[in-house]
Every structure is written in structure tokens, then in C-alpha cells.
Amino acid sequence: RSYLTSGSDSGKKLNARTMLERLRRKYPKRYTLPSETTLKQEISKLFDKQKKNTSKEKASGDNNNKSYAKFPEIYANAFKRYMKEVEDESTIKPKEAYDKLVEDYTDENGRLPSDFPSYKQGTSKFSGMKTTYRKQQLKEIL
């Protein structure tokens, strides 16, 4: 626990050797204390677990940062439809696709759904989808 303190308390984090020394002082008559290597392994596991949990929070949008949130499938499907509607998918630009998405999903009061992607998310997603689509077409040709 003393290793996994918040980022602002990073000075309080202990390395395996310091932890072992403190354990020896606290439990001087114990012979079953973990080795320094075991402590290092456990610290690594805890660090990885903490890192994994942080990335899950970002992906789920718990930190209110839309750039890490998963792109809603309904809008991705709309982008796929837009690519199929045009003869040459390379003619549709990410900005045009995003503008069309905004047009299609704006309600009668001029509002967008709460899960609607930001401009950056939408254009990035479309650009990536377009690249993937081109690669698939190339594979089919070759």
C-alpha cells in the first residue's frame, strides 16, 4: 500500500528494499518476511493493476474526457453508410462526413444527442475507417 499512493504523494512511495527494512523493524522476530524480489514482483503487479484501472476509466469516459471514450457504434455505422453512398470513397473528406453526421443527427430543436462525438473524434474516426476501407479494397484487388 505504501507504494501505491497518489501521484501527488509520489515522494512517499517506497521501493522494495525500504519496504523490507521497515517490515524487519516492525516484525523483528518474524522469519517469514517476503524477499526483496517478491516485493518487487508484487509492486509491479499492483502498478500494472492500477495502470489498467486508470486506462479503463479513461475508456469508459469516467473522467469526462471525450477523447478517450469509445466511439459510439451508431455513428460509426453512419460513416460506413456514407462511404458506400459515394462511388469513390476517397472523394469524401472527414470534415464533410462529420458535417453530414451533424446534419443527420441534429433534432428539430437544433440539438445533438448527448453521446454525439466531438469534431476531433468524428474526423479521426472517419479518417481511420477510410484508411481501413482502402486497405481492404487493396487486399481484394491483389
C-alpha positions in Angstrom: 0.0 0.0 0.0 2.7 2.5 0.7 3.9 2.1 -2.8 0.5 2.9 -4.4 0.0 6.4 -3.2 -1.4 9.1 -5.5 0.8 10.9 -8.0 0.9 14.0 -5.7 2.4 11.8 -2.9 5.0 10.2 -5.1 7.7 11.1 -2.6 6.1 8.8 -0.1 6.3 5.8 -2.4 8.7 3.2 -1.2 11.0 0.9 -3.1 11.2 -2.8 -2.3 14.4 -2.5 -0.2 12.9 0.2 2.0 9.7 -1.7 2.5 11.6 -4.8 3.5 13.7 -2.8 6.0 10.5 -1.3 7.5 9.0 -4.8 7.8 12.1 -6.1 9.5 11.9 -3.2 12.0 8.2 -3.7 12.6 8.4 -7.5 12.9 11.9 -8.3 14.2 11.2 -11.8 15.3 9.5 -13.0 12.1 11.4 -15.3 9.8 8.7 -15.5 7.0 9.1 -11.9 5.6 8.9 -11.7 1.8 12.1 -11.4 -0.1 13.1 -8.2 -1.9 12.4 -9.9 -5.2 8.9 -10.9 -4.1 8.2 -7.4 -3.0 9.4 -6.1 -6.4 7.1 -8.5 -8.2 4.1 -7.5 -6.0 4.8 -3.8 -6.6 4.9 -4.5 -10.3 1.6 -6.3 -10.2 0.0 -3.5 -8.2 1.4 -0.9 -10.5 0.1 -2.8 -13.6 -3.3 -3.2 -12.0 -3.5 0.5 -11.1 -2.5 1.4 -14.7 -5.1 -1.0 -16.1 -7.8 0.5 -14.0 -6.8 4.0 -15.0 -7.0 3.2 -18.7 -10.4 1.5 -18.1 -11.7 4.7 -16.5 -10.5 6.7 -19.5 -12.0 4.3 -22.0 -15.4 4.3 -20.2 -15.4 8.1 -20.1 -15.5 8.2 -16.3 -13.1 11.2 -16.4 -15.4 13.2 -18.7 -12.6 13.3 -21.3 -14.4 12.6 -24.6 -11.2 11.9 -26.5 -10.8 8.6 -24.6 -14.4 7.5 -24.8 -15.3 4.6 -27.1 -16.8 5.9 -30.4 -20.5 5.0 -30.5 -21.3 2.3 -33.0 -24.4 4.1 -34.3 -22.2 6.9 -35.7 -19.5 4.5 -37.0 -22.3 2.7 -38.9 -23.4 6.1 -40.3 -19.9 6.7 -41.5 -19.8 3.3 -43.2 -23.1 4.2 -45.0 -21.6 7.5 -46.2 -18.7 5.6 -47.7 -21.0 3.2 -49.5 -23.2 6.1 -50.9 -20.4 7.7 -52.9 -18.9 6.0 -55.9 -15.3 6.8 -54.9 -14.9 6.8 -51.1 -11.7 8.9 -51.5 -13.7 11.9 -52.6 -15.5 12.2 -49.2 -13.3 14.1 -46.7 -13.5 13.6 -42.9 -14.9 17.2 -42.4 -17.7 16.6 -45.0 -18.6 13.2 -43.3 -18.7 14.8 -39.9 -20.8 17.7 -41.2 -23.2 15.2 -42.7 -23.3 13.3 -39.4 -24.2 16.5 -37.6 -26.9 17.2 -40.1 -28.4 13.7 -39.8 -28.4 13.6 -36.0 -29.5 17.2 -35.2 -33.0 17.2 -33.8 -35.8 19.7 -34.6 -34.6 21.9 -31.7 -31.1 22.1 -33.2 -29.6 19.8 -30.5 -27.3 16.8 -30.9 -27.5 13.6 -28.8 -25.5 13.6 -25.5 -23.3 10.8 -26.8 -22.5 12.6 -30.1 -18.8 12.6 -30.9 -16.7 15.8 -30.9 -15.4 17.2 -34.2 -11.9 15.7 -33.4 -13.3 12.3 -32.5 -15.6 12.2 -35.6 -13.0 13.3 -38.1 -10.3 11.0 -36.6 -12.7 8.0 -36.6 -13.8 8.6 -40.2 -10.2 9.0 -41.4 -9.2 5.7 -39.7 -12.2 4.0 -41.2 -11.4 5.3 -44.6 -7.8 4.0 -44.4 -9.0 0.6 -43.3 -11.6 0.5 -46.1 -8.8 1.3 -48.6 -6.6 -1.4 -47.3 -9.4 -4.0 -47.5 -10.1 -2.9 -51.1 -6.4 -3.3 -51.9 -6.3 -6.8 -50.5 -9.3 -7.8 -52.6 -7.6 -6.5 -55.7 -4.3 -8.3 -55.1 
